[in-house]
């Protein structure tokens, strides 16, 4: 690990910017990598300057974009995300009420973005003008189009190139809010035919907002997320179940994130020279040069769907390295090879260069961040597949800028902690580790599994939260150890289910949930617990193999819930459609309980009885009336004769929720014998009756603890020796920690 305390020195042995940029932008398989990177839908060369005193960005962007669909395209659509912060009438501000994840927008903290010009040329135009070679025009993505010498690509010199700014139109496809300017369309002078491409020269300006929701500035700290005009996704018929081809470009909502295609990026950022050595971004730093009172950092990264950056003179820069030969525990590789049924060589991971940009106040937690990201690299990589890029930059925001924390971008994540977590005792609250694992995991789910976060937020947040839960529990066991209370990541996720009175199904567009709380629950904890439940009923090996197949089938593509479910159905030994439908597509609650239980002395028979020969005999006396109670989980013991040998046991199991699920019921008796029953759970209740020479000791629903979606596990059993005070104690602990969960997860995106 190499620590630089802020002194900046120019590196003398850098490879020339041109050679390295070309090497990075050409789509190849890096040495030692196991993953073939995707063909880009676009290539971007961008230059931007940031002025901290005015918080202003001036940028120029060249993008070469290809029509990968089967139909002509007669317009382009771009996201202008920063306009969400332009005023209090934008869709984002109306939906959020001016706050996100517990952070309110500062006064006078507005931001915006404007396209100043957008000039275009078609591939055929460029070939005819001799600007692009004919063979390149046939397949422009075989080689990069960045500058041949360091600096900005020269403007395309064609007469009468149309400026699409003149036909710019802001659209509101989701809610019709005319004050929202986060999506714009640009009609084209002629359609782009299938397989054809265009080049655009875009000039843009942006005002960075004060940080409260992911992006912006605070003092000298700046975080550039969704800060440039970003082209939408054009979907063909059949993509993610789409019936007709068209643009998928949603407005920026308070409860939504993003969706984009994969491309190659070459970006130069210019800031005042006091930021030298303290600039981080998506991809690898190619070169950093100082020119007078400014510094320019050049970054390049192929095969990602976004580009973010940060800078702060206060950063302490820590460099480290993930070496799979030393940082992956051998026993973990061995175990996953057995679970997945693959040779250990197939689980080989690749080295990654790590950069941590940390605040001085948090320096004591640097090792915790770095350890956690290494755990995440093998925690996701072994069961799913290798992290395919060779860098990872981690950003620790300052106090006052925590709205930028807990967010994910390709090869670039933002974290978050507090100095109090340095103190003895509080260092067992693993907020730093949890946010690191979670945000790194987004480089798998949505960084590679590029689902549509607008329409199916559970597919990245929920699946990622599931793996975060598994990794944290396997590697750290407890998320919280404080004041004698311990809680695992799984405990915290399960507690968030509350009473199970869900407002919405998991599969709901992000902006269509009833509230921000419903969005959070159904995007994070509920799908994470649902996947844990699914793993329990499928079995670890079967589930793990299906998830690996899903990941390796759909990485660098745009899967839907239906695609996920199809792979689960194909990978399961039995039909799982009953579970998938209820768990993901309804708001049903799962809750089975012991409704009543009793053991009474089994009396000798009384009355007239007939034998095999038809002879009747009067036995005993007439049976007395017995009043049965319906009180929950009541044990009625009328035994007054210690010599009585037989007992009649009756247990009623009830389905309280609408989620229908097969259940197992165990009846344990005082003589040590246990009887096990399987019930399909379809009717509202079922009574189990046994006559045995021993009284009931305990009745348990789901004795194997498979049904983690059951919202009230405390009503799943009755034991004769149960101390009711324990239940009160447990509930008081749950209430206490529920108040803390949201503070811990508020920083997670």
Residue pairs with C-beta under 8 A, 6 or more apart in sequence:
1 318
1 319
1 320
1 321
1 370
2 318
2 319
2 320
3 316
3 317
3 318
3 319
4 277
4 316
4 317
4 318
4 319
5 316
6 277
6 278
6 313
6 315
6 316
6 317
7 277
8 276
8 277
8 278
10 288
10 289
10 290
11 288
14 20
14 286
14 287
15 286
16 150
17 150
17 286
17 287
17 298
18 146
18 147
18 148
18 149
18 150
20 286
20 287
20 300
21 144
21 146
21 266
21 286
21 298
21 300
22 143
22 144
22 146
24 283
24 284
24 286
24 300
24 301
24 302
25 43
25 144
25 146
25 264
25 266
25 300
25 302
26 143
26 144
26 302
27 37
27 38
27 39
27 40
27 141
27 264
27 302
27 303
28 37
29 35
29 36
29 37
30 350
30 388
30 390
32 350
32 351
33 350
33 386
33 388
33 390
34 348
34 349
34 350
34 385
34 386
34 388
35 385
35 386
35 388
35 555
37 302
37 303
37 388
37 556
38 262
38 303
38 556
38 557
39 141
40 141
40 262
40 263
40 264
40 302
40 303
41 65
41 66
41 68
41 261
41 262
41 263
42 63
42 64
42 65
42 66
42 231
42 261
42 263
42 264
43 63
43 64
43 141
43 144
43 145
43 146
43 263
43 264
43 266
44 61
44 62
44 63
44 263
44 264
44 265
44 266
44 267
44 307
45 61
45 62
45 63
45 145
45 146
45 147
45 152
45 153
45 266
45 267
46 59
46 60
46 61
46 62
46 228
46 265
46 266
46 267
46 268
46 307
47 59
47 60
47 61
47 152
47 267
47 268
47 269
47 270
48 57
48 58
48 59
48 60
48 228
48 267
48 268
48 269
48 270
49 57
49 58
49 59
49 269
49 270
49 271
49 294
50 56
50 57
50 208
50 222
50 224
50 269
50 270
50 271
50 311
51 57
51 272
52 217
52 220
52 222
52 271
52 272
55 111
55 207
55 208
55 217
55 222
56 205
56 206
56 207
56 208
57 204
57 205
57 206
57 207
57 208
57 224
57 227
58 204
58 205
59 203
59 204
59 205
59 206
59 228
60 152
60 201
60 202
60 203
60 204
61 200
61 201
61 202
61 204
61 228
61 229
62 145
62 153
62 199
62 200
62 201
62 202
63 199
63 200
63 202
63 231
64 140
64 141
64 145
64 197
64 198
64 199
64 200
65 76
65 197
65 198
65 199
65 200
65 231
66 140
66 141
66 195
66 196
66 197
67 73
67 192
67 193
67 194
67 195
67 196
67 197
67 234
68 194
68 195
68 234
68 236
69 194
69 234
69 235
69 236
69 245
70 194
70 236
70 237
70 245
71 194
71 236
71 237
71 245
72 191
72 192
72 193
72 194
73 188
73 191
73 192
73 234
74 187
74 188
74 191
74 192
75 185
75 186
75 187
75 188
75 247
76 164
76 185
76 186
76 188
76 200
76 231
76 232
77 171
77 183
77 184
77 185
77 186
77 231
77 232
77 247
77 249
78 115
78 183
78 184
78 186
78 229
78 230
78 231
78 232
78 249
79 182
79 183
79 226
79 229
79 230
79 231
79 232
79 249
79 252
79 258
80 113
80 114
80 115
80 181
80 182
80 183
80 184
80 229
80 230
81 113
81 182
81 215
81 226
81 227
81 230
81 252
81 258
82 111
82 112
82 113
82 206
82 207
82 208
82 209
82 215
82 226
82 227
83 90
83 112
83 113
83 180
83 181
83 182
83 252
84 90
84 91
84 92
84 93
84 180
84 182
84 213
84 252
85 92
85 93
85 105
85 109
85 110
85 111
85 112
85 209
85 213
85 216
86 110
86 111
86 112
86 181
87 93
87 110
87 179
88 94
88 98
89 177
89 179
89 180
90 177
90 179
90 180
90 181
90 182
90 252
91 172
91 174
91 175
91 177
91 180
91 182
91 251
91 252
91 253
91 254
91 511
92 180
92 182
92 213
92 251
92 252
92 253
92 254
93 105
93 254
94 177
95 253
95 254
95 255
95 511
96 213
96 254
96 516
97 254
98 104
98 105
98 212
99 105
99 212
100 212
100 213
100 214
100 254
100 403
101 213
101 403
101 406
101 746
101 747
101 749
102 742
102 743
102 746
103 212
103 213
103 402
103 403
103 746
104 212
105 209
105 210
105 212
105 213
106 210
106 212
108 210
109 209
109 210
109 211
109 212
109 216
110 207
110 209
111 206
111 207
111 208
111 209
111 210
111 215
111 216
112 206
112 207
113 204
113 205
113 206
113 207
113 227
113 228
113 229
114 204
114 205
114 206
115 165
115 168
115 184
115 202
115 203
115 204
115 229
116 165
116 203
116 204
116 205
117 163
117 165
117 201
117 202
117 203
118 163
118 164
118 165
118 168
118 186
118 200
118 201
118 202
118 203
118 229
119 155
119 156
119 161
119 162
119 163
119 164
119 200
119 201
120 161
120 162
120 164
120 188
120 198
120 199
120 200
120 201
121 129
121 131
121 156
121 158
121 161
121 198
121 199
122 190
122 192
122 196
122 197
122 198
123 132
123 137
123 140
123 196
123 197
123 198
123 199
124 137
124 196
125 158
126 132
126 137
126 156
126 158
126 199
127 133
127 134
127 136
127 137
129 157
129 158
131 156
131 157
131 158
132 140
136 142
136 143
140 197
144 264
144 266
145 153
145 199
146 153
146 266
147 153
147 154
150 287
150 298
152 268
155 201
156 199
156 201
162 189
164 186
164 187
164 188
164 200
167 186
167 187
168 184
168 185
168 186
169 184
169 185
169 186
169 187
170 180
170 181
170 183
170 184
171 183
171 184
171 185
172 178
172 180
172 183
172 251
173 183
173 249
173 250
173 251
174 250
174 251
174 253
174 511
175 251
175 511
177 251
180 251
180 252
182 251
182 252
183 232
183 249
183 250
183 251
185 247
188 198
192 198
202 229
204 228
204 229
206 227
206 228
208 215
208 216
208 217
208 222
208 224
208 227
209 215
209 216
209 217
210 216
210 217
210 218
211 217
211 218
211 221
211 223
211 397
211 400
211 401
211 403
211 404
212 403
213 403
214 223
214 225
214 226
214 403
214 404
214 407
214 749
215 223
215 224
215 225
215 226
215 227
215 404
216 222
216 223
216 403
216 404
217 223
218 397
218 398
218 400
218 401
218 404
219 398
219 400
219 401
220 274
220 312
220 313
220 314
221 310
221 311
221 312
221 314
221 397
221 398
221 401
221 404
222 310
222 311
222 312
223 308
223 309
223 310
223 395
223 397
223 401
223 404
223 414
224 308
224 309
224 310
225 308
225 404
225 407
225 409
226 252
226 258
226 306
226 308
227 308
228 307
230 260
230 306
231 260
231 261
232 247
232 248
232 249
232 259
232 260
233 247
233 248
233 249
233 259
233 260
233 261
233 558
234 245
234 246
234 247
234 248
235 242
235 245
235 246
235 247
235 248
235 558
236 242
236 245
237 243
237 244
237 245
239 558
240 452
240 558
240 559
240 560
240 562
240 563
241 560
241 562
248 259
248 452
248 454
250 256
250 259
250 454
250 455
250 511
251 511
253 454
253 510
253 511
254 511
254 516
255 457
255 510
255 511
255 513
255 516
255 519
256 453
256 454
256 457
256 510
256 511
257 446
257 453
257 454
257 457
257 460
257 510
257 749
258 306
258 446
258 453
258 454
259 450
259 451
259 452
259 453
259 454
259 455
259 558
260 305
260 306
260 450
261 305
261 450
262 303
262 304
262 305
262 450
262 556
263 303
263 304
263 305
264 301
264 302
264 303
265 282
265 283
265 299
265 300
265 301
265 302
265 304
265 307
266 298
266 299
266 300
267 281
267 282
267 283
267 298
267 299
267 300
267 307
267 309
268 296
268 297
268 298
268 299
269 279
269 281
269 296
269 297
269 299
269 309
269 311
270 294
270 295
270 296
271 279
271 294
271 295
271 297
271 311
272 293
272 294
272 295
273 290
273 292
273 293
273 294
273 295
274 313
275 295
275 311
275 312
275 313
276 288
276 290
276 295
277 288
277 317
278 311
278 312
278 313
278 314
278 315
278 317
278 357
279 285
279 288
279 295
279 297
279 309
279 310
279 311
280 309
280 310
280 311
280 315
280 355
280 357
280 393
280 395
280 412
281 297
281 299
281 307
281 308
281 309
281 310
281 393
281 412
282 299
282 301
282 304
282 306
282 307
282 308
282 309
282 393
282 409
282 410
282 411
282 412
283 299
283 300
283 301
283 304
283 307
283 389
283 391
283 411
284 299
284 300
284 301
284 353
284 390
284 391
285 297
285 298
285 299
286 298
286 299
286 300
287 297
287 298
288 295
288 296
288 297
288 298
289 295
289 296
289 298
299 307
299 309
301 307
301 389
301 391
301 410
301 411
303 388
303 389
303 556
304 389
304 410
304 411
304 447
305 410
305 447
305 450
306 409
306 410
307 409
307 410
308 409
308 412
309 412
310 357
310 395
310 414
312 357
312 398
314 359
314 360
314 398
315 357
315 358
315 359
316 357
316 358
316 359
316 360
316 363
316 366
317 355
317 356
317 357
318 355
318 356
318 358
318 366
318 370
319 353
319 354
319 355
319 356
320 354
320 355
320 356
320 370
321 351
321 352
321 353
321 354
322 351
322 352
322 353
322 354
322 373
322 374
322 377
322 392
323 351
324 348
324 349
324 350
324 351
324 378
327 374
327 377
327 378
328 349
328 378
328 382
329 378
332 378
332 382
333 344
333 347
333 378
333 382
334 344
336 347
336 382
336 383
336 544
337 343
337 344
337 346
337 347
339 383
339 540
339 541
339 544
339 545
340 347
340 383
340 541
340 544
340 545
340 548
341 541
341 545
347 381
347 382
348 386
349 377
349 378
349 381
349 382
349 386
349 387
350 386
350 387
350 388
350 390
351 390
352 377
352 387
352 389
352 390
352 391
352 392
353 390
353 391
353 392
354 370
354 373
354 374
354 391
354 392
354 394
355 391
355 392
355 393
355 394
356 366
356 369
356 370
356 394
356 396
357 393
357 394
357 395
357 396
358 365
358 366
358 369
358 396
359 396
359 397
359 398
359 399
361 398
361 399
361 419
362 396
362 417
362 419
364 419
364 422
365 417
365 421
365 422
365 432
368 432
368 433
368 436
369 394
369 396
369 415
369 432
369 436
371 433
372 432
372 433
372 436
372 437
372 440
373 392
373 394
373 436
373 437
373 440
375 433
375 437
375 471
375 475
376 436
376 437
376 440
376 441
376 471
377 387
377 392
377 440
379 437
379 467
379 470
379 471
379 474
379 475
380 387
380 440
380 441
380 444
380 467
380 471
381 387
383 467
383 544
383 547
383 548
384 444
384 467
384 547
384 548
384 551
384 552
385 548
385 551
385 552
385 555
387 443
387 444
388 448
389 410
389 411
389 443
391 411
392 411
392 412
392 413
392 440
392 443
393 411
393 412
393 413
394 413
394 414
394 415
394 436
395 404
395 412
395 413
395 414
395 415
396 405
396 414
396 415
396 416
396 417
397 404
397 405
397 414
397 415
397 416
402 416
402 747
404 414
405 414
405 415
405 416
405 435
405 747
406 414
406 415
406 416
406 435
406 438
406 439
406 746
406 747
406 748
406 749
407 413
407 414
407 439
407 749
408 414
408 439
408 442
408 443
408 446
408 447
408 749
410 443
410 447
411 443
413 436
413 439
413 440
413 442
413 443
414 439
415 432
415 435
415 436
415 439
416 431
416 432
416 435
416 747
417 431
417 432
417 435
418 431
420 426
421 427
421 429
421 431
421 432
425 482
426 482
428 478
428 480
428 481
428 482
429 479
429 480
429 481
429 482
429 744
430 472
430 476
430 478
430 479
430 480
431 744
431 747
433 472
433 476
434 468
434 472
434 479
434 489
434 744
434 748
435 747
435 748
437 468
437 471
437 472
438 464
438 465
438 468
438 748
439 748
439 749
441 464
441 467
441 468
441 471
442 460
442 464
442 749
444 464
444 467
444 551
445 451
445 459
445 460
445 463
445 464
445 467
446 453
446 459
446 460
446 464
448 551
448 555
448 556
449 459
449 460
449 463
449 550
449 551
449 554
449 555
449 557
449 559
450 556
450 557
450 558
451 459
451 460
451 558
451 559
451 560
452 459
452 558
452 560
453 459
453 460
453 461
453 510
454 509
454 510
454 511
455 509
455 510
456 507
456 509
456 560
456 561
457 510
457 519
457 522
457 523
458 506
458 507
458 522
458 523
458 527
458 561
458 584
459 559
459 560
459 561
459 564
461 523
461 524
461 527
462 506
462 523
462 524
462 526
462 527
462 528
462 530
462 531
463 527
463 531
465 493
465 524
465 525
465 527
465 528
466 527
466 528
466 531
466 532
468 489
468 528
469 489
469 490
469 493
469 528
469 532
470 532
472 479
472 488
472 489
473 488
473 489
473 490
477 488
478 486
478 487
478 488
479 487
479 488
479 489
479 491
479 492
479 744
480 486
480 487
480 492
480 737
480 740
485 733
485 736
485 737
487 495
487 737
490 529
490 532
490 708
492 525
492 737
492 741
492 744
493 524
493 525
493 528
493 529
493 532
494 525
494 529
494 708
495 734
495 737
495 738
495 741
496 521
496 524
496 525
496 526
496 738
496 741
497 521
497 525
497 526
497 529
497 709
497 711
498 521
498 711
499 589
499 711
499 712
500 589
500 590
500 591
500 657
500 711
500 712
501 589
502 518
502 521
502 522
502 526
502 587
502 588
502 589
503 513
503 514
503 515
503 518
503 587
504 512
504 513
504 514
504 518
504 522
504 587
505 522
505 584
505 585
505 586
505 587
506 522
506 523
506 526
506 527
506 530
506 583
506 584
506 585
507 561
507 584
507 585
508 522
510 519
510 523
513 519
513 522
520 745
524 745
524 748
527 584
529 708
529 709
530 583
530 584
530 709
532 708
533 579
533 583
533 706
533 707
533 708
533 709
534 543
534 568
534 576
534 579
534 583
535 543
535 544
536 704
536 705
536 706
536 707
536 708
537 576
537 579
537 706
538 546
538 568
538 571
538 572
538 573
538 576
542 571
542 572
542 573
543 571
545 571
546 567
546 568
546 570
546 571
546 572
549 567
549 571
550 559
550 563
550 564
550 567
550 568
553 567
554 563
561 584
565 577
565 580
565 584
568 576
568 580
569 575
569 576
569 577
569 580
578 660
579 661
582 588
582 659
582 660
582 661
583 659
583 709
586 658
586 659
588 657
588 658
588 659
589 656
589 657
589 658
589 659
589 711
590 657
590 659
590 661
590 707
590 709
590 710
590 711
591 655
591 656
591 657
591 659
591 710
591 711
591 712
591 715
592 653
592 654
592 655
592 656
592 657
592 661
592 663
592 681
592 701
592 702
592 707
592 710
592 716
593 632
593 633
593 653
593 654
593 656
593 701
593 712
593 715
593 716
594 632
594 633
594 651
594 652
594 653
594 654
594 699
594 700
594 701
594 715
594 716
594 717
594 718
595 630
595 632
595 633
595 652
595 653
595 654
595 685
596 629
596 630
596 631
596 632
596 633
596 634
596 650
596 651
596 652
597 633
597 634
597 635
597 649
597 650
597 651
597 652
597 696
597 699
597 718
598 628
598 634
598 635
598 636
598 637
598 649
598 650
598 651
598 696
599 635
599 636
599 637
599 639
599 647
599 648
599 649
599 695
599 696
600 626
600 636
600 637
600 638
600 639
600 647
600 648
601 638
601 639
601 640
601 641
601 644
601 646
601 647
601 648
602 644
602 646
602 647
602 648
602 691
603 620
603 623
604 619
604 620
605 619
605 620
606 619
606 620
606 621
606 622
606 623
607 618
607 619
607 620
607 622
607 623
608 616
608 617
608 618
608 619
609 616
609 617
609 619
610 616
610 617
611 617
629 636
632 715
633 715
633 718
635 696
635 718
635 720
637 695
639 647
639 695
645 693
646 691
646 692
646 693
647 691
647 692
647 693
647 694
647 695
647 696
648 689
648 690
648 691
649 667
649 669
649 688
649 689
649 690
649 691
649 692
649 695
649 696
650 687
650 688
650 689
651 665
651 667
651 687
651 688
651 696
651 699
652 685
652 686
652 687
652 688
653 663
653 665
653 679
653 685
653 686
653 688
653 699
653 701
654 684
654 685
655 681
655 683
655 684
655 685
656 712
657 711
659 709
660 681
660 682
661 681
661 707
662 678
662 679
662 680
662 681
663 678
663 679
663 681
663 701
663 702
663 707
664 676
664 677
664 678
664 679
664 701
664 702
664 703
664 704
665 676
665 677
665 678
665 679
665 688
665 699
665 700
665 701
665 703
666 674
666 675
666 676
666 677
666 698
666 699
666 700
666 703
667 674
667 675
667 677
667 688
667 690
667 696
667 698
667 699
668 674
668 696
668 697
668 698
668 699
668 700
669 675
669 692
669 694
669 695
669 696
669 697
670 694
670 695
670 696
670 697
671 692
671 693
671 694
673 692
673 694
675 690
676 703
677 688
679 686
696 720
697 719
697 720
698 717
698 718
698 719
698 720
699 717
699 718
700 716
700 717
701 716
701 717
702 710
702 716
705 713
710 716
714 727
714 730
714 731
